[in-house]
Amino acid sequence: MKEIKFGTDGWRGQIAKDFTFENVKIAAQAVADYFTSHQPSGNRKPQMVVGYDTRFLSTEFAQTVSQVLLANNIKVILSNQSCPTPALSRTIVQKKATAGVMITASHNPFYFNGIKIKGSFGGSVELDITQEIEKLLGKNKPKILNWEECKKSKNLEIVDFLPDYKKFIKSYVDFRLLKSNKKKLRILVDSMFGTGDTLIENLLRDTNIEVTTVHCEHNPVFPGINPEPIPKNLKQTIKLMKKDNYDLAVITDGDGDRIGALRSDGKFITPSLILSLTLLHFLKYRKWSGGVVKTISSSFLIDKITQKYNLKLYETPIGFKHIAVLMQKEDILIGGEESGGIGYKNYLFERDGMLSALLLIEILCVQKKGILEIIADVEKEFGKFRYARIDVHYPDGKKKRLMARLKQKPPLKLLDKTVKEVKKQDGVKLICEDGSWLLLRLSGTEPILRIYAEAGSEKKAKQMLEQGCKIANEI
């Protein structure tokens, strides 16, 4: 069905336009058909976990999905409140469920909602599964039980996902270190009106860390922002950082699986730098080992660290599901994407914004230094890397021509640097001799061209973006 299309991380649509109750029923029936037909023979009937975020009608959409699944004789474990996506993922693993459905549009504008499908391992299912589900859309008329019947069903279990999730996080983060920390840290948490709520603050309550949480109330219109932890959505939080002398700000997106952060001076810490700091922390403090996964749009700093420590580096197309696949097959220490989704060894095959935030705080406690000094140490050792990105409107009619031209005849130089390598697995990435790079990548669902760049200074990174726009406009 044209209205229902699973992209990089699930199906998203505008509420009342294409994300409607009727379409949700159709999608839920296709999910039920797929997992019922792929249940191993001799096993119990499918068991699916259903969760939802703080968006408009998310509770009702989750209820609708549950009604369809129950009508198809699938056991449903439904969250009793809005929850972060990683809490749903943890519940799938803990309950040994077949799969899970999360009602969320993640970081999209308030008038969107969506569905993420999670596998039995807790992470996003692979492309071949979503393609199979798409083929089943509309094949069978949705079955549905009314809600009163559902509430009486032995197949429905309504559960609070958060206690076990918090216990799981507390077993991963070094809370003994956080509690024994002598220096009183002041941390600002921005939950962006999403499912992060006051979780971080509650977890740190018994430590010597002072936490202030903002935007933790549930407001389905996310007033004035999209719940995506990037600088343009963090203006109020940046003002607070500069005004009130916090050591660090950590930000979680709408469904709590991505991280953003601000330095003590209010400047944005890129997710690639967060990943790099955590990677070094795992190597030096936890003495862990393993490979590293990054998406094609992530920083060259990660390459430099893996080279120094002789770690295997994998590079994937954009989308955390590609990272999750590798994490299940290989010995991976850490894997992440430039949009703030990071996964960790000995955890779920899933990204987690709350865990990422707590690990950053753990780093401050271990090093007994401010975040500015920690970053300066890394830059002294590995060099400076400045990242920039813009999304520009780009007509669908020009998209194919642009990519064909770039792949056939890529530019030989960017600014004054020679292009030494061209990567084509997800858009076109032009890599220069000094490690600076430019990536042009098309949106699959919107008339948008995404342009990413990295160089040794902010000025040069912006100039690279300008050159990217020039290249696109010449087509």
C-alpha positions as CSV (number, residue, x, y, z in Angstrom):
1,M,0.0,0.0,0.0
2,K,1.4,3.4,-1.1
3,E,0.5,5.1,2.2
4,I,2.4,2.6,4.3
5,K,6.2,2.4,3.6
6,F,8.8,1.2,6.0
7,G,12.0,3.3,5.7
8,T,15.3,3.4,7.6
9,D,13.7,2.7,10.9
10,G,10.0,1.8,10.5
11,W,6.9,3.5,9.1
12,R,6.1,7.1,9.8
13,G,3.3,9.2,8.5
14,Q,1.2,12.3,9.2
15,I,-1.5,11.8,11.8
16,A,-5.0,11.8,10.1
17,K,-3.5,12.0,6.6
18,D,-1.8,8.6,6.2
19,F,-1.1,7.5,9.8
20,T,-4.8,6.7,10.5
21,F,-6.5,4.1,12.7
22,E,-7.5,2.2,9.5
23,N,-3.9,2.1,8.2
24,V,-2.6,1.2,11.6
25,K,-5.0,-1.8,11.6
26,I,-3.8,-2.8,8.2
27,A,-0.1,-2.6,9.3
28,A,-0.8,-4.5,12.5
29,Q,-2.6,-7.3,10.5
30,A,0.4,-7.5,8.2
31,V,2.7,-7.7,11.3
32,A,0.5,-10.4,12.8
33,D,0.4,-12.4,9.5
34,Y,4.2,-12.3,9.2
35,F,5.1,-13.3,12.7
36,T,2.4,-16.0,12.9
37,S,3.7,-17.6,9.6
38,H,7.4,-17.3,10.7
39,Q,6.9,-18.8,14.2
40,P,9.1,-21.9,14.4
41,S,7.1,-25.1,14.3
42,G,6.4,-26.7,17.7
43,N,6.9,-23.3,19.5
44,R,4.3,-21.6,21.6
45,K,2.1,-19.1,19.8
46,P,3.7,-15.7,19.0
47,Q,4.2,-13.3,21.9
48,M,4.6,-9.6,21.1
49,V,5.5,-6.6,23.2
50,V,3.7,-3.3,22.4
51,G,4.9,0.1,23.7
52,Y,4.3,3.8,22.8
53,D,5.7,7.3,23.2
54,T,4.2,10.6,24.3
55,R,2.8,11.7,21.0
56,F,-0.8,12.6,20.2
57,L,-2.9,9.4,20.2
58,S,0.0,7.1,20.8
59,T,-1.8,5.3,23.6
60,E,-4.8,4.7,21.4
61,F,-2.7,3.6,18.4
62,A,-0.9,1.1,20.7
63,Q,-4.3,-0.2,21.9
64,T,-5.4,-0.6,18.3
65,V,-2.3,-2.6,17.4
66,S,-2.9,-4.8,20.5
67,Q,-6.6,-5.4,19.5
68,V,-5.5,-6.6,16.1
69,L,-2.7,-8.9,17.4
70,L,-5.0,-10.4,20.1
71,A,-7.7,-11.0,17.4
72,N,-5.0,-13.1,15.6
73,N,-4.4,-15.2,18.7
74,I,-1.1,-13.5,19.5
75,K,-0.2,-13.0,23.2
76,V,0.4,-9.2,23.8
77,I,2.5,-7.6,26.5
78,L,1.4,-4.0,26.5
79,S,3.1,-1.2,28.4
80,N,1.0,0.5,31.1
81,Q,2.5,3.9,30.2
82,S,4.5,5.7,27.6
83,C,8.1,4.3,27.6
84,P,11.4,4.8,25.9
85,T,12.0,2.5,22.9
86,P,15.0,0.8,24.6
87,A,12.7,-0.1,27.5
88,L,10.4,-1.9,25.0
89,S,13.5,-3.6,23.5
90,R,14.7,-4.7,26.9
91,T,11.2,-6.2,27.7
92,I,11.2,-8.2,24.4
93,V,14.5,-9.8,25.4
94,Q,13.5,-10.2,29.1
95,K,10.2,-11.9,28.2
96,K,11.7,-13.9,25.4
97,A,9.1,-12.5,23.1
98,T,8.8,-13.1,19.3
99,A,9.0,-9.4,18.4
100,G,7.8,-5.9,19.4
101,V,5.9,-2.9,18.1
102,M,6.7,0.6,19.2
103,I,4.3,3.4,18.4
104,T,6.6,6.4,17.8
105,A,7.7,8.8,15.2
106,S,11.0,9.3,17.1
107,H,12.3,12.8,16.3
108,N,9.8,13.8,13.6
109,P,7.5,16.9,13.9
110,F,4.6,16.6,16.3
111,Y,2.0,15.9,13.6
112,F,3.7,12.6,12.7
113,N,3.4,9.2,14.3
114,G,4.8,5.9,13.4
115,I,5.6,2.2,14.0
116,K,9.0,0.6,14.7
117,I,9.2,-3.2,14.5
118,K,11.7,-4.8,16.8
119,G,13.0,-8.4,16.5
120,S,13.4,-11.0,19.3
121,F,16.9,-9.7,20.0
122,G,15.4,-6.3,20.9
123,G,16.8,-4.3,17.9
124,S,15.2,-3.1,14.7
125,V,14.4,-5.9,12.2
126,E,16.3,-6.2,9.0
127,L,15.2,-4.8,5.6
128,D,14.1,-8.2,4.3
129,I,11.6,-8.6,7.1
130,T,10.0,-5.1,6.6
131,Q,9.8,-5.8,2.9
132,E,8.0,-9.1,3.6
133,I,5.6,-7.3,5.9
134,E,5.0,-4.6,3.2
135,K,4.0,-7.4,0.8
136,L,1.4,-8.6,3.3
137,L,-0.2,-5.1,3.6
138,G,-3.9,-5.4,2.6
139,K,-3.7,-9.1,1.8
140,N,-6.0,-10.0,4.7
141,K,-8.8,-7.9,6.2
142,P,-7.7,-6.8,9.7
143,K,-9.2,-8.8,12.5
144,I,-10.0,-6.9,15.6
145,L,-11.4,-7.4,19.1
146,N,-13.2,-4.7,21.0
147,W,-11.2,-3.3,23.9
148,E,-13.5,-4.7,26.6
149,E,-13.0,-8.3,25.2
150,C,-9.2,-7.7,25.1
151,K,-9.1,-6.7,28.8
152,K,-10.7,-10.0,29.7
153,S,-8.4,-12.0,27.5
154,K,-5.7,-14.3,29.0
155,N,-3.6,-13.3,26.1
156,L,-3.2,-9.7,27.3
157,E,-0.7,-8.7,29.9
158,I,-0.4,-5.0,30.8
159,V,3.0,-4.4,32.3
160,D,5.2,-1.6,33.6
161,F,8.4,-1.9,31.5
162,L,10.4,0.6,33.5
163,P,11.5,-1.2,36.7
164,D,13.3,-4.0,34.9
165,Y,14.8,-1.5,32.4
166,K,16.1,0.8,35.1
167,K,17.6,-2.3,36.9
168,F,19.3,-3.3,33.7
169,I,20.8,0.1,33.2
170,K,22.0,0.2,36.8
171,S,23.8,-3.1,36.3
172,Y,25.7,-1.6,33.3
173,V,26.7,1.8,34.5
174,D,29.3,2.0,37.4
175,F,27.0,3.4,40.0
176,R,29.5,2.7,42.8
177,L,31.8,5.2,41.1
178,L,29.0,7.7,40.6
179,K,28.0,7.4,44.3
180,S,31.6,7.8,45.5
181,N,32.4,10.7,43.3
182,K,33.6,13.5,45.6
183,K,33.2,16.4,43.1
184,K,29.7,17.6,43.0
185,L,28.7,17.6,39.3
186,R,25.8,19.7,38.0
187,I,24.1,18.0,35.1
188,L,21.3,19.5,33.0
189,V,18.9,16.9,31.3
190,D,16.6,17.9,28.5
191,S,14.0,15.2,27.8
192,M,12.5,17.2,24.8
193,F,8.9,16.4,26.1
194,G,9.5,12.8,25.3
195,T,9.8,9.4,27.0
196,G,13.1,10.2,28.7
197,D,10.9,12.0,31.2
198,T,12.8,12.2,34.6
199,L,14.5,8.8,34.2
200,I,18.1,10.0,34.3
201,E,17.3,12.2,37.3
202,N,15.6,9.4,39.2
203,L,18.5,7.0,38.5
204,L,21.1,9.5,39.8
205,R,19.0,10.4,42.9
206,D,21.3,8.5,45.4
207,T,24.5,9.9,44.0
208,N,26.5,13.1,44.6
209,I,25.4,14.4,41.2
210,E,22.9,17.3,41.1
211,V,20.5,16.9,38.2
212,T,18.0,19.4,36.8
213,T,15.6,18.1,34.2
214,V,13.8,20.4,31.7
215,H,11.1,19.7,29.2
216,C,10.1,16.5,31.0
217,E,6.4,17.2,31.0
218,H,4.4,15.4,28.3
219,N,3.3,17.8,25.6
220,P,2.3,16.1,22.3
221,V,3.0,19.2,20.3
222,F,6.6,19.5,21.5
223,P,6.2,23.3,21.7
224,G,8.5,25.1,19.3
225,I,10.8,22.2,18.4
226,N,11.1,18.8,16.8
227,P,12.2,16.3,19.5
228,E,15.6,15.8,17.8
229,P,18.7,16.6,19.9
230,I,20.4,18.9,17.4
231,P,21.5,22.5,18.0
232,K,18.5,24.3,16.3
233,N,16.1,22.5,18.8
234,L,18.2,23.3,21.9
235,K,18.2,27.1,22.0
236,Q,16.6,27.3,25.5
237,T,18.9,24.6,26.8
238,I,22.0,26.3,25.5
239,K,20.9,29.5,27.2
240,L,20.5,27.6,30.5
241,M,24.0,26.1,30.1
242,K,25.6,29.5,29.7
243,K,23.6,31.1,32.5
244,D,23.6,28.5,35.3
245,N,27.1,27.0,35.2
246,Y,26.3,23.3,34.6
247,D,29.2,20.8,33.9
248,L,27.3,19.0,31.1
249,A,23.9,18.8,29.4
250,V,22.6,15.6,28.1
251,I,19.5,15.4,25.8
252,T,17.3,12.5,24.7
253,D,15.0,12.5,21.7
254,G,11.3,11.8,21.5
255,D,11.5,8.1,22.1
256,G,14.7,8.1,24.2
257,D,17.0,6.0,21.9
258,R,19.2,8.9,20.8
259,I,21.6,11.2,22.6
260,G,22.7,14.8,22.2
261,A,25.0,16.7,24.6
262,L,26.3,20.2,25.3
263,R,29.6,21.2,26.8
264,S,29.8,23.5,29.9
265,D,30.2,26.5,27.5
266,G,26.9,25.6,25.8
267,K,28.5,24.3,22.5
268,F,27.1,21.1,21.0
269,I,29.0,17.8,21.3
270,T,28.5,15.8,18.1
271,P,27.3,12.2,18.5
272,S,30.5,11.1,16.8
273,L,32.5,12.8,19.5
274,I,30.3,11.2,22.2
275,L,30.9,7.8,20.6
276,S,34.7,8.5,20.5
277,L,34.8,9.6,24.1
278,T,32.9,6.4,25.2
279,L,35.1,4.2,23.0
280,L,38.2,5.6,24.6
281,H,36.5,5.2,28.0
282,F,35.8,1.5,27.3
283,L,39.4,0.9,26.2
284,K,41.2,2.7,29.0
285,Y,38.8,2.3,32.0
286,R,36.9,-0.9,31.4
287,K,39.7,-2.6,29.5
288,W,37.2,-3.9,27.0
289,S,38.0,-4.9,23.4
290,G,36.2,-5.5,20.2
291,G,35.4,-3.9,16.8
292,V,33.8,-0.6,16.1
293,V,30.9,0.2,13.8
294,K,30.1,3.6,12.3
295,T,27.8,4.8,9.6
296,I,29.1,6.5,6.4
297,S,28.2,9.9,7.8
298,S,30.2,9.6,11.0
299,S,33.5,11.3,11.9
300,F,37.0,10.4,10.7
301,L,38.0,10.8,14.4
302,I,36.6,7.3,14.9
303,D,38.9,6.0,12.2
304,K,41.9,7.6,13.9
305,I,41.1,6.0,17.2
306,T,40.6,2.6,15.8
307,Q,43.9,2.9,13.8
308,K,45.9,3.8,17.0
309,Y,44.4,0.9,19.0
310,N,44.5,-1.5,16.1
311,L,40.7,-2.1,16.3
312,K,38.7,-3.5,13.4
313,L,36.4,-0.7,11.9
314,Y,33.2,-1.5,10.0
315,E,31.4,1.2,8.0
316,T,27.7,0.8,7.2
317,P,24.9,2.7,5.4
318,I,22.9,5.1,7.5
319,G,20.4,3.4,9.8
320,F,21.0,1.7,13.2
321,K,19.6,-1.6,12.0
322,H,22.8,-2.1,9.9
323,I,24.8,-1.6,13.0
324,A,22.6,-4.0,15.0
325,V,23.1,-6.7,12.4
326,L,26.9,-6.5,12.8
327,M,26.7,-6.4,16.6
328,Q,24.9,-9.8,16.5
329,K,27.4,-11.4,14.1
330,E,30.8,-9.9,15.3
331,D,32.6,-9.0,18.5
332,I,31.6,-5.3,18.5
333,L,32.7,-3.0,21.3
334,I,30.6,0.0,20.2
335,G,28.6,1.1,17.2
336,G,26.8,4.4,16.4
337,E,25.4,6.8,13.8
338,E,25.8,10.6,13.4
339,S,22.2,11.1,14.5
340,G,23.0,10.1,18.1
341,G,22.0,6.4,18.2
342,I,24.8,4.4,19.9
343,G,24.9,0.7,20.9
344,Y,27.3,-1.0,23.3
345,K,28.9,-4.4,24.0
346,N,27.3,-6.5,26.7
347,Y,24.0,-4.6,26.3
348,L,21.0,-4.8,23.9
349,F,21.5,-4.8,20.1
350,E,19.8,-1.4,20.3
351,R,20.7,2.2,20.8
352,D,19.9,3.9,24.1
353,G,19.9,7.6,24.8
354,M,19.6,7.3,28.6
355,L,22.5,4.8,28.8
356,S,24.6,7.0,26.5
357,A,24.0,10.0,28.8
358,L,24.9,8.1,31.9
359,L,28.1,6.8,30.3
360,L,29.1,10.4,29.6
361,I,28.6,11.2,33.2
362,E,30.6,8.1,34.2
363,I,33.5,9.5,32.0
364,L,33.5,12.8,33.9
365,C,33.6,10.9,37.2
366,V,36.5,8.6,36.1
367,Q,38.7,11.3,34.6
368,K,37.9,13.9,37.3
369,K,38.1,16.6,34.7
370,G,35.7,18.9,33.0
371,I,34.3,18.0,29.6
372,L,36.2,20.8,27.9
373,E,39.5,19.5,29.2
374,I,38.6,15.9,28.2
375,I,37.8,17.0,24.7
376,A,41.0,19.1,24.5
377,D,43.0,16.0,25.4
378,V,41.4,14.0,22.7
379,E,42.0,16.8,20.1
380,K,45.6,17.1,21.2
381,E,46.1,13.4,20.6
382,F,44.0,12.8,17.4
383,G,43.5,16.2,15.8
384,K,40.4,18.5,15.4
385,F,37.4,17.4,13.5
386,R,34.5,19.8,12.8
387,Y,31.2,18.4,11.5
388,A,28.4,20.2,9.7
389,R,25.2,19.1,8.0
390,I,22.3,20.8,6.2
391,D,19.1,19.5,4.6
392,V,18.0,21.3,1.4
393,H,14.9,21.0,-0.7
394,Y,15.7,19.0,-3.9
395,P,13.1,18.1,-6.5
396,D,12.4,14.4,-7.0
397,G,12.9,14.8,-10.7
398,K,16.6,15.8,-10.3
399,K,17.5,13.1,-7.7
400,K,18.4,10.3,-10.1
401,R,20.4,12.7,-12.3
402,L,22.4,14.0,-9.4
403,M,23.5,10.6,-8.1
404,A,24.2,9.2,-11.5
405,R,26.4,12.2,-12.3
406,L,28.3,12.0,-9.0
407,K,28.9,8.3,-9.3
408,Q,30.1,8.6,-13.0
409,K,32.1,11.8,-12.7
410,P,32.8,12.8,-9.1
411,P,34.7,16.1,-8.4
412,L,38.5,15.8,-8.4
413,K,38.9,18.5,-5.7
414,L,37.0,19.9,-2.7
415,L,38.1,23.4,-1.8
416,D,41.9,23.1,-2.3
417,K,42.1,19.4,-1.4
418,T,42.4,16.4,-3.8
419,V,39.6,13.8,-3.6
420,K,41.4,10.5,-2.9
421,E,38.4,8.2,-2.4
422,V,34.8,8.0,-3.4
423,K,32.3,5.8,-1.5
424,K,28.9,4.9,-3.0
425,Q,27.1,2.5,-0.7
426,D,24.7,5.2,0.7
427,G,24.7,8.4,-1.4
428,V,28.1,9.6,-2.6
429,K,30.9,10.4,-0.1
430,L,34.0,12.3,-1.4
431,I,37.1,11.8,0.9
432,C,40.1,14.1,0.6
433,E,43.7,13.4,1.2
434,D,43.7,15.2,4.6
435,G,40.7,13.2,5.9
436,S,38.1,15.9,5.3
437,W,35.0,14.7,3.4
438,L,31.7,15.6,1.8
439,L,28.6,13.3,1.6
440,L,25.5,13.9,-0.5
441,R,22.6,11.6,0.3
442,L,19.0,11.7,-0.8
443,S,16.0,11.2,1.4
444,G,14.0,8.2,0.3
445,T,10.6,9.7,1.5
446,E,10.9,13.5,1.0
447,P,12.2,15.9,-1.8
448,I,15.3,16.5,0.4
449,L,19.0,16.3,-0.2
450,R,21.1,15.8,2.9
451,I,24.6,17.2,2.8
452,Y,27.2,16.3,5.4
453,A,30.8,17.5,5.8
454,E,33.8,17.3,8.1
455,A,37.0,19.3,8.1
456,G,39.6,20.6,10.5
457,S,37.7,23.8,11.3
458,E,34.1,25.0,11.4
459,K,34.8,27.5,8.6
460,K,36.1,24.8,6.3
461,A,33.3,22.4,7.1
462,K,30.7,25.1,6.2
463,Q,32.6,25.9,3.0
464,M,32.4,22.2,2.1
465,L,28.6,22.3,2.7
466,E,28.5,25.3,0.3
467,Q,30.4,23.4,-2.3
468,G,28.0,20.5,-1.8
469,C,25.1,22.8,-2.5
470,K,26.9,24.2,-5.6
471,I,27.5,20.7,-6.9
472,A,23.8,19.8,-6.5
473,N,22.6,23.0,-8.1
474,E,24.7,22.5,-11.2
475,I,22.8,19.3,-12.1
